[in-house]
């Protein structure tokens, strides 16, 4: 019986050592997990910042496309009026109306272009 008591104590000591080893191992793993979590937070922050910059760039691009579309439409309207003026014969009031439309379109076009040139530090 004494022999079994010694073996029992030995196994108890091994089990206790195993528990201590497991605790130490878990502590080390937890430290690594915290480090990885910090790295992940940093990456997520950089990703969020990049996404915000992309969103701002897309908004500026959309605004530029919208302005370009408006400028192109006004330019096309001026071309249409010019084509009508070259081709047709008009009464004095129709001619005045067409010229007035052309002047309105040109003034809007100049206004849009001068606003854009004023915003930019360069002139095309």
C-alpha positions as CSV (number, residue, x, y, z in Angstrom):
1,X,0.0,0.0,0.0
2,X,2.8,2.3,0.7
3,X,4.0,1.7,-2.8
4,X,0.6,2.8,-4.2
5,X,0.6,5.9,-2.0
6,X,3.9,6.9,-3.4
7,X,2.8,6.4,-7.0
8,X,-0.4,8.2,-6.2
9,X,1.6,11.2,-4.8
10,X,3.8,11.1,-7.9
11,X,0.9,11.2,-10.3
12,X,-0.7,14.0,-8.2
13,X,2.6,16.0,-8.5
14,X,2.7,15.3,-12.3
15,X,-1.0,16.4,-12.6
16,X,-0.2,19.6,-10.6
17,X,2.8,20.3,-12.8
18,X,0.7,19.7,-15.9
19,X,-1.9,22.3,-14.6
20,X,0.9,24.8,-13.9
21,X,2.4,24.2,-17.3
22,X,-1.1,24.6,-18.9
23,X,-1.7,27.9,-17.1
24,X,1.7,29.2,-18.2
25,X,1.1,28.1,-21.8
26,X,-2.4,29.7,-21.8
27,X,-0.9,32.9,-20.4
28,X,1.7,33.0,-23.2
29,X,-1.0,32.3,-25.8
30,X,-3.2,35.1,-24.3
31,X,-0.2,37.5,-24.6
32,X,0.1,36.6,-28.3
33,X,-3.6,37.0,-28.9
34,X,-3.5,40.5,-27.3
35,X,-0.6,41.4,-29.6
36,X,-2.4,40.1,-32.7
37,X,-5.5,42.0,-31.6
38,X,-3.4,45.2,-31.4
39,X,-2.1,44.6,-34.9
40,X,-5.6,43.9,-36.2
41,X,-6.9,47.1,-34.7
42,X,-4.1,49.0,-36.4
43,X,-4.9,47.4,-39.7
44,X,-8.6,48.1,-39.4
45,X,-7.9,51.7,-38.6
46,X,-5.7,52.1,-41.6
47,X,-8.3,50.4,-43.7
48,X,-11.0,52.7,-42.4
49,X,-8.8,55.7,-43.1
50,X,-8.2,54.5,-46.7
51,X,-11.9,53.9,-47.2
52,X,-12.7,57.4,-46.0
53,X,-10.1,58.8,-48.5
54,X,-11.6,56.7,-51.3
55,X,-15.1,57.9,-50.4
56,X,-13.9,61.5,-50.5
57,X,-12.2,60.9,-53.9
58,X,-15.3,59.3,-55.3
59,X,-17.4,62.2,-54.2
60,X,-15.0,64.7,-55.8
61,X,-15.0,62.6,-59.0
62,X,-18.8,62.5,-59.0
63,X,-19.0,66.2,-58.6
64,X,-16.5,66.7,-61.5
65,X,-18.4,64.4,-63.7
66,X,-21.6,66.3,-62.9
67,X,-20.0,69.6,-63.8
68,X,-18.5,68.2,-66.9
69,X,-21.9,66.9,-68.0
70,X,-23.5,70.3,-67.4
71,X,-20.7,72.1,-69.4
72,X,-21.1,69.6,-72.2
73,X,-24.8,70.1,-72.4
74,X,-24.5,73.9,-72.5
75,X,-21.8,73.6,-75.1
76,X,-24.1,71.3,-77.2
77,X,-27.0,73.8,-76.8
78,X,-24.8,76.6,-78.1
79,X,-23.8,74.4,-81.1
80,X,-27.4,73.6,-81.8
81,X,-28.4,77.3,-81.8
82,X,-25.4,78.1,-84.0
83,X,-26.4,75.4,-86.5
84,X,-30.0,76.8,-86.6
85,X,-28.7,80.3,-87.2
86,X,-26.6,79.1,-90.1
87,X,-29.2,77.0,-91.8
88,X,-32.6,78.7,-91.4
89,X,-34.4,81.8,-92.3
90,X,-36.1,83.4,-89.4
91,X,-38.3,86.4,-88.6
92,X,-36.7,89.1,-86.6
93,X,-38.3,87.9,-83.4
94,X,-37.2,84.3,-83.9
95,X,-33.7,85.5,-84.7
96,X,-33.6,87.6,-81.6
97,X,-35.0,84.7,-79.6
98,X,-32.3,82.4,-80.8
99,X,-29.5,84.9,-80.2
100,X,-30.9,85.5,-76.8
101,X,-30.8,81.8,-76.0
102,X,-27.3,81.6,-77.3
103,X,-26.2,84.5,-75.0
104,X,-27.9,82.8,-72.0
105,X,-26.2,79.5,-72.7
106,X,-22.8,81.2,-73.2
107,X,-23.1,83.3,-70.0
108,X,-24.0,80.1,-68.0
109,X,-21.1,78.3,-69.6
110,X,-18.7,81.2,-68.8
111,X,-20.0,81.4,-65.3
112,X,-19.4,77.7,-64.7
113,X,-15.9,77.8,-66.2
114,X,-14.9,80.9,-64.3
115,X,-16.1,79.3,-61.1
116,X,-14.0,76.2,-61.8
117,X,-10.9,78.1,-62.8
118,X,-11.2,80.2,-59.7
119,X,-11.3,77.1,-57.5
120,X,-8.3,75.5,-59.1
121,X,-4.7,76.8,-58.7
122,X,-4.0,76.0,-62.4
123,X,-5.6,77.1,-65.6
124,X,-6.0,74.8,-68.5
